[in-house]
Amino acid sequence: MKTLKEAYKDALEKKVAIGHFNISDSTQLNAIAQAAKDLNVPVIIGVSEGERDFVGLKKAVAVVRAAREEYDIEIFINADHMHSVQGCIDAIDAGFDSVIFDGTKMSAEENKEGAKEVVAYAKERGVIVEAEVGYIGTSSKLLDEVPDDVVFDSLPTADEVLSFVKETGIDAVAPAVGNLHGMLKGRANPSLHIDRIREIRTALGNEVGMVLHGGSGLTDSDFSHAIEAGINVVHINTEIRVAYRKGIEASLEAKPEEVAPYRYLNGGYDGVYKTVRKRLQLFNKIS
């Protein structure tokens, strides 16, 4: 099986992107793994700090490793948006394939220093480190409007992103390019700055992963253009949560007296599977 770093490079060479999907339980994991197996593509499972606490740090690693063996697929696990160095270290020690140090609410210098510290610890253990440059909000939920603290007219430049990567030694970077955590109700999220993505990729070259966070709510056209411009990993979370809830609600509405979780959770499984399969087809240019 490829390493995650090898999968990153392979995606960039093919001008496709690896789908990264967050989970809170095994039902979501199984749906994602089955979609990846059916399409024969790699996939990354993410757990945020909240999801990690709910699932359990070591349990999250164990269930993803079990899925890797059971489904015979390239499936990896990422510690998504760890807001402290210690949180990243704990995930690395537990066996995660990659970690994201999220210091976007810190000062620029604190963000860099924290990322450097994580990189120094991860390098010896073969774990990928990602960090964010620019701020795109924090909420993976349905939104009425773009949050006031998300500003689209002061995005990081290609030079600023490159400087951050060189100073910290990170393996992958998630720049703010007009993206937004969360999903606007009833309409698409704002369009991405595709030219900025292309500029950043040109500056970075092909050795550094470039990750698009806040994928939920974007149009298919935005995804395709972003991947063509140099994105090689795309994060989806809110869209998964919505599909899961709607699927369970539909199951319970159809059979309101059902109390067996493995029966009504099947509706959630179906919702996640369909959503993930559709996204993986788009990201990997599969018709």
SULGI-V745415 format. One line per field, one symbol per residue. ss: DSSP state (2 for helix, 1 for strand, 0 for the rest). phi: phi as a letter, one per 30 degrees, with the letter a starting at -180 (. if undefined). psi: psi as a letter, one per 40 degrees, with the letter a starting at -180 (. if undefined). A space follows every 10 residues. Layout:
ss=???
phi=???
psi=???
This chain:
ss=0002222222 2222000111 1100022222 2222222220 0011111022 2222202222 2222222222 2000111111 1100222222 2222000111 1000000222 2222222222 2220000111 1110000000 0110000000 0000000222 2222222200 0111100000 0011000000 0002222222 2222000011 1100000002 2222222220 0011110222 2222222222 2222000000 2222222222 2222222222 2220000
phi=.ddddddedd ddddhbbddc bdbbaddded ddddddddch bdacccbddd dddddjeddd dddddddedd chbdbbbbdd hdcbddddde ddddjddabc dccdcddedd dddddeddee ddedcicdcb bcbjbbibcc adbdbdeddc cccbdddedd dddddddcid dbbcddbjda djbddiadde ddcdddeddd ddddicccdb ccciddjdde ddeddddddk dbbbcbbedd dddddddddd ddddbdcdbd eddddedded ddedddeddd dddchcd
psi=iiiddddddd dddefaihhh hiieiddddd ddddddddef iiihhihadd dddddhdddd dddddddddd efighihhhh gheidddddd dddeeidiih hgfeeiiddd dddddddddd dddeefhhhi iihihfiehg ihidihideh heefiiiddd ddddddddei diigihfeih hihiheiiii iigddddddd ddddaeehih hhifdheiid ddddddddee hehhhhcddd dddddddddd ddddgeeheh deddeddddd dddddddddd dddefh.
